[in-house]
Amino acid sequence: MTTNVSEERLDPATIHQSVQEYYGARARTQTSCCAPDCCGGDVNDAKVDLYDAGDVAGLPQEVANFSLGCGNPTAIAALKPGEVVVDLGSGGGLDVFLAARQVGPGGFVYGVDMTDDMLALARRNAAKAGAANVEFRKGHIEDLPLADASVDVILSNCVINLSPDKGQTLHEAFRVLRRGGRLAVSDIVIDGAWEDLPVTEGQVRTALSWAGCIAGALTVTQYRALLAEAGFEGIEIDLRHHYRREDLGQEIDQVVDSLSSAVVEQLVGRFASASITAYKR
Ligand SMILES: C[S@@+](CC[C@H](N)C(=O)[O-])C[C@H]1O[C@@H](n2cnc3c(N)ncnc32)[C@H](O)[C@@H]1O
């Protein structure tokens, strides 16, 4: 069954611009959330704690509380002292600071983000957190401002779904990784095949807002295929938390007018947060 939602195409520049405007405002007002209403919706309200108290202990509270993610990539990255790390779409910098502690003074962590206000916030947070082995660079994750084979680990928390060209983003991640390096990412995915959903891929891509992290979500099969196409091996995608309608908040409410409530109910349970790991061998 499909619906009559418009399938007009959104161009990459429009997606970048709307995502940038949304997250720029989040940075200016310092309003956090954690995942699909704003990447992960109110996952915290859904009683999913992304970080253990121990993970964020010692960070200033306003730094530790500013998360727009849907998981905890440093918890799955097994970072080692001395490693060089990049966090794609680093936001206020929380995962960068957690990674910086794990790699220690002999390691280094880059945060890459395209939004000026977010970069300014991350740099202020770095000063507050006293993080010396970090640097925030402006750039698109589809065109990383990093040299070939220059990092050991790619982190990202609820950002790759926002990219209008996820294939290119994963190729860039592969390019900057050293051989033997790894990717450890939290993201929102669709559990199931498009054929089993009550709407088409084009409808999801255009009816929902991209900033909310679900319009751009890939199915698990699509994610795996794009990682493999980029050159990654040993790919694992573990589903962590299936969202409920109340977790998706305004995001789904926006489309209730164009989709019947039965269709919305069938759709929402398919969105899940995932922990994704893969290797460059
Ligand atoms: C959902 S927030 C996640 C922020 C951070 N990872 C966290 O967990 O709090 C998305 C962030 O990625 C950035 N972003 C989104 N798309 C991007 C792209 N294509 N290139 C670079 N940055 C991007 C946004 O500016 C924003 O800071």
PDBQT file of the ligand as one rigid body, heavy atoms in Angstrom, charges set to zero:
ROOT
HETATM    1  C1  LIG A 301      22.215  15.395  14.918  1.00  0.00    +0.000 C 
HETATM    2  S1  LIG A 301      23.532  16.500  15.175  1.00  0.00    +0.000 S 
HETATM    3  C2  LIG A 301      24.686  15.424  15.987  1.00  0.00    +0.000 C 
HETATM    4  C3  LIG A 301      25.791  16.166  16.675  1.00  0.00    +0.000 C 
HETATM    5  C4  LIG A 301      26.750  15.315  17.511  1.00  0.00    +0.000 C 
HETATM    6  N1  LIG A 301      27.295  14.225  16.728  1.00  0.00    +0.000 N 
HETATM    7  C5  LIG A 301      26.071  14.781  18.745  1.00  0.00    +0.000 C 
HETATM    8  O1  LIG A 301      25.976  13.559  18.910  1.00  0.00    +0.000 OA
HETATM    9  O2  LIG A 301      25.618  15.602  19.557  1.00  0.00    +0.000 OA
HETATM   10  C6  LIG A 301      24.181  16.635  13.532  1.00  0.00    +0.000 C 
HETATM   11  C7  LIG A 301      25.444  17.464  13.417  1.00  0.00    +0.000 C 
HETATM   12  O3  LIG A 301      26.058  17.149  12.166  1.00  0.00    +0.000 OA
HETATM   13  C8  LIG A 301      26.306  18.312  11.409  1.00  0.00    +0.000 C 
HETATM   14  N2  LIG A 301      26.105  17.924  10.000  1.00  0.00    +0.000 N 
HETATM   15  C9  LIG A 301      24.984  17.445   9.455  1.00  0.00    +0.000 A 
HETATM   16  N3  LIG A 301      25.174  17.130   8.161  1.00  0.00    +0.000 NA
HETATM   17  C10 LIG A 301      26.484  17.407   7.894  1.00  0.00    +0.000 A 
HETATM   18  C11 LIG A 301      27.294  17.309   6.720  1.00  0.00    +0.000 A 
HETATM   19  N4  LIG A 301      26.779  16.857   5.580  1.00  0.00    +0.000 N 
HETATM   20  N5  LIG A 301      28.581  17.686   6.808  1.00  0.00    +0.000 NA
HETATM   21  C12 LIG A 301      29.099  18.150   7.991  1.00  0.00    +0.000 A 
HETATM   22  N6  LIG A 301      28.374  18.293   9.120  1.00  0.00    +0.000 NA
HETATM   23  C13 LIG A 301      27.083  17.911   9.089  1.00  0.00    +0.000 A 
HETATM   24  C14 LIG A 301      25.312  19.341  11.925  1.00  0.00    +0.000 C 
HETATM   25  O4  LIG A 301      25.799  20.655  11.742  1.00  0.00    +0.000 OA
HETATM   26  C15 LIG A 301      25.198  18.964  13.393  1.00  0.00    +0.000 C 
HETATM   27  O5  LIG A 301      26.169  19.598  14.180  1.00  0.00    +0.000 OA
ENDROOT
TORSDOF 0
